[in-house]
Amino acid sequence: MQNIIWSTGHHLKFGNITGSDNCFLYDEYGNRLVDLESGVWCTNVGHNNRRINQVITNQIGRITHTGFCYGHPAIDETALKVLEICGLKGGKCEFLCSGSEAVEFGMRIARTMSERPLALTFADSYFGAYGDAATKSKEGWFIYDRLNCGCASSPEGCTGECEEFQKIPFSETGIFLFEPGSSMGLVRFPSGKLIRNISERIKRYGGMILANEVTTGMGRTGKWFGYQHYPIQPDIVAMGKGIGNGYPVSVTAISENVSQKLALKRFIYAQSHQNDPLGAVVAREVIRIIEDENLLEACLQKGNYLKEKLEGLKNQYPVIKEIRGRGLMLAIEFHKDANLVYEMLLDEGYIVCKRPNAEVLRLDPALTIEMETLEWFADTLKEIFTKNDCYS
């Protein structure tokens, strides 16, 4: 990999992965690894999914890319399905290339529509590599630190009933950009009361809610989208990662109300890979697979099973500080030595995500992972703790 600019901030551990199957990776010598990170949290229906491969092959044989004055029927067909699972029937979609772009596109629509200068979000949210939501300028944003307010130490966390919450300038805020639980990769979920209190005030002043579902969407938390665990319906939903299962497609969906009002504005956004049919057919097949294989229910069952296993290890090994999770998005927070455990798991053939500058390992396995593989992982983690007396 000498000719690659490796700028991710993560260390390259394996430069010779040449094959894959569901949650398994294979190097050039045939050695097997278990990918509990789903690539970069992308392959929700597994690496090398045969159904995804087939629709890609079929579409490549027809047309992969369209222009600014012609389109393909698959784009509209997939949009209808996306709007259905978002609860935004009657709305519209735009197919893009990355989660960062989907969030930025949603923010551009929201800024175009908003009559108030500020957007609100949480201090522990991450929205992508560029754009309005990535920079969060002081002039355009109010950042609420829900983890360090007056009521943050309660079991629910902040509920919107503290003095800090009262400082949010709702009368100047037209947008709430909600990231429902990834929390900079640390997997911390805001309370339902807090989200209800914010959404009620945003709506009172005629504002909009934009949900960033790049990480939490497409079944990751046991529902289609992370916001569906909360008493809200967003006006705009940004999707990425899992909707392409590793293929670079993302979607921004807007409500019927927003689309009608947007039509009265001069809103233009143009780039070369926008509403491409190949990305659309991949997204459509991902949705079909999740439905056909009942993966939302499976995600909850497998996630609960793994979380229970990890909670058992926490009770046995004090080095584990906390287990957090919803569906198959989980975090193991350690008091110390998370990086050492990460390296030992790599040695045993398990890839997890080590969060930079935090004692946290994150797990985002494919929704198609088998229970047996989860059990192997839990048993291996226990063996690591057992072999190292310092963790007892």
N, C-alpha and C positions, 0 to 999 in steps of 0.2 A: 504493500500500500504506500510505496514511497512517492507516488505521483499524485496523491490525494491530499487536499486541504482538509484536515480533520478538525473542524472548528466547533464541534458540538458541545464541548466542555466535559465530555465523558471519555474515559480511556478506552481505546480499542483493545479488546481482549482476544478476539478471534478474527483473523484476516483470511480464513480459508473455508468459510461455510459455503457449501456448493449445492446442498439439497435440503428439502423440508417436507414435512407431512404433519398437518394439524399442529400439535404443540411440540413436535420434535424437529430438531435441526441436525444436519449431517455435514461433517467436514469432508475434505477431499480423500481422507483415509477410511471413511465409513463410520467414524466414531459418532455417537449420538449425544446430543444435549437436549435438555428440556427447557423450552422457552416459556417462562412464566411472566414475560413482559409483553408478549404479542408484538414482537418487533418494537416499534415505538408506540405501543398501546394501540396498534392499528388493526391487526388481523383478528377481528372479533369472531369470525367463523373459520379460523384456522389457516395456517400456511398451506399453500398449494391446494386450495379447495377446488375439487374437480368441477363443480358446477360453475364457479366463477371463471375458471380456465376455459370452460366450454363457451360461455357467453362472450368472453373476450375474443376467442378464436372465430366465432360466428360473425361478430360485428366487424372484426378486422377485415374479413372477406367481403364486406359491403362498403362501409364508410366509417372513418374514425373521427374526422374533424369537419366541422362546418364553418361557414363564414358569417358575415354580418347581415347578409340579405337572404340567407336560406338556412333551413333547419331540418330536423329529423323528427319523426313522430314519437320516437322513444323518449325524447326530452319531456314532452307534455305528459306522456303516459306515466313516467316515473314521478314527475311533479305531483300528479294527482295522488299517488300513493304516499309520497312524502307528506303532503298536506293532511292526508287522512291520519297518519300516525302522530302527527304534531297537534291534532285537534284544530287545524286551521283551514278547514274546508272552505272553498270559495276564495282562498288567497292565491298567492303566486310564489314561484321559486326561481332562483338563479343557480345554475351549476357552475362551479368554479374549480380551483385546483388545490387549495390547501385550507386547513382550518383557520390559519391566520388571516387568509384572504376572506373567508366567509364571515369572520367577526368584523373585519374592517369594512366589508361591503354592507353589513348590517348597521354598523355605526354611521356610515355615510348616509344611508337612508334615514336613520333616526335623527341625525343632525339636520338633514334637509327638512324633516317634518317638525322638529321641535321648535317651540316658540320661547324656550327658556335656555339659558346659557350653559347650565351645568349638567354633567352626567355623574351618577352616583355608582360607586362599586365598593367592594371590600378590599382591605389592604392586602389580604392573602390570596388575591385572585391573579391569574395569569391569562392573558388573552392573545398571545402570539408574538411573532418576531418583529412586527412593524405596524405602523399606522397609529391612528388616534388612540385606540385602547391600549396599545403597547407603551406609548410615551406618557399618557395620562398627565397632560400639562396642567399646571396650577390654575390657569385661566379657564380651563374647560371641565375640570373634574373636582368632585369632592370625594375623598377617600375615607371610608369609615373603617376604623380598626375594631372590629367586633371581638377580637381576641384579647383586647386590653382596655375594656370599658368597665363601668362600675358593676355590671352584673355578669361579666364573662366567667367568673369563677363558679357560678352555679352549675348544677349538673346539665342543664340545657344549654349553657352558654348564654350569650346575649339574647334577650327576648325583645329588645326595643323599649324597655321600661326603665332605662337609666338616664342619668343626666347627660351623658355623652351623646346618646341617641337624640336628645332634644336639640342638640347643636346642628343637626343636619339641616341645611337650608332648603327644605322641600319646596318653598315658594319660588325658588330660583332653579329648581331641578326638573328637567323634562325627560330624562332617560335614566332607567335603572338597568345596568348591565350586570346580570346575575350569572355567576359561575357556581353551580350547585354541588360543590363538594370536592373537587380535585385539590383545591387549596394549595397551589404551587407544588402539586405532587405529593403533599403530605396527608391528604385524605381527611379533611376536617369538614364536617357538615354543619351548616348554619341551622339554627332552630326554626321550626315551622312558625312559631309566634313572631320571630324577627322578620321573616320573609312576608308574612301576612301584614305586619305593621308597616313595612316599607311599601309594599305594593298598594295598600289602601291609600297611603298618602300620595304616592306617585300618581295614581289614578284620580285622586281628588283634584289635583292640579292639571289634569288633562295630559299627563305624561305617558310614556311608553316603557314597556319591559322587554328587554332583549336578553334571551337566554343563550349563554355560551355552552353548547353541548358538544364541543369538539372532543372532549375526553369522556364526559359522562353519558354521551348519547349512544344510540344503537344497541340498547340492551345491556350496557355495561353494569348498570346498577340494579338490574332485575326488572326495570321498566324501559319502555322505548327511550325515555329521556329522564335525566336527573330532576328536572323541574316538576315532573309528574309525582314526585314524593311530597310536593308542597301545594298549598291551596291557591295556586295561581294559574293563569293561562297567558303566556307571553304573547306579545304582538309580533315579535321577530325571533326566529330561532336559527342559530348558526351551527352547522354540523360539519364534521370532518373526520379524520382518522377512520373509525370503524365503518363508515358508510361506503368506503371504497375497499375495505379489507386489504389495504396495502397499495391499491391503485390510487394515484393522486387525483381524487375528485372530492369536492366538498359542496355543500348546499347552503344557501340562505333562503329561508322561507318567511313570508310575511302574511299577515292576516288580510282578510277581505277589506276590512276598514282601512288599513294602512295602504293597501294597493290602490284603492279608490282615490284616496287623498293624494297619493304619490303621483297618480296620473295627471293631477292638476299642476304639478310642479315640473320644472325643467330638470330632470335627473338623468345624467348620462354617466355610464361607466363602461369602458370598453377595454378588453385585453384579448390576446390571441386565442387563448383556450377557455372560452366562455360558452357554456351550453353545448359542449361537445357530446355527440351521441355515445361514444365509447364509455365515457365516465357515467353517463346516465344509465346505460344498460347494466353496468357493474353495480351501481347503487340499487337499481331495481331488483337485481338478483340477490344482493345481500339481504334486503328486506324480505324477499320470498323465502330464503333459507331460514331466517330467524322465525318466520311464521310456520313454515312447513315442519321444522324440527322442534317447535315449541321451546325455543331457546330462552325466552324470557323466564318461564317457569323453571327451566333447567338451571339458569343462572342463579336464581334465588336459592334453589336447593343446594347447588354445589358451593355457592358462596357461604351459606349458613353452615354447611358441613366443614368447610375449610376454616371458617372463623371459630367454630367450636373447637376444632383441633388446636388452633393457635392459642385460644384462651386456655386450654388445658396445659399447654407448654408454659404460658405466662404464670399460671398458678404454681408450676413446678420449678421454674427457673427465674429467679428474681432479676436477672439481667434484662428481661423484657419489661418495659415500662407500661406499654399500652397496645392493645389491638383495636384498630378502627377499620370499619368496612361497611359496604353496602353492595350486595350482589357480589360480583367478581372484581371489585375494586377495593383492595385491602392494603393496609399499612401496618407494619410491625415497627413500633418505636422502641428503641433500646435505651437503657441508661448509659451504655458505653459500648464500644467495639462493634458497631454496626458494619463498619468496613471490613473488619476481620471475618465476621460471619459471612458477609458477601463473598469474600475471596474463598472461604472454605466451601461455600455452596457451589461456586464456579468449579472448584477442584472436583466436586462430586457430580458435576454435570448439570447444574441447575442455574439458569440465568434469571436473576431478579433485577429490579431497579434499585440502585443505591442513590438516594437523593443527596445532591451536593450540599455540603455544610449543614447536614442534619443527621442525627442518629436514627435514620429511618430507612427501612427496606420496603419497597412497594411491589405489590403483586397485581398484575392485570392479565391473567391467562385468557386464552380464547374461551368463548362461551361453549365451545365444542369439546373442551378438555374432558377427559374421562375421570370418573371418581377415583379410579385406581391410581392415576398419575398424581392426583392431589394427595392421596394417602402416601404414596412414595415420598413426596416432598416433605410432608409432615414428619414421617418416620426418619428421613435423612436429617432434618433440622434437629430432631430430638437426639439422634446419634452424635451430631456435632457438639451439642451441649453436654452430653454424657461423657464424651471422650476428653472434653476440656473441663477439668474439675473446677476451674475458676468461675464457671457459670452456675454451679450448683448452689 
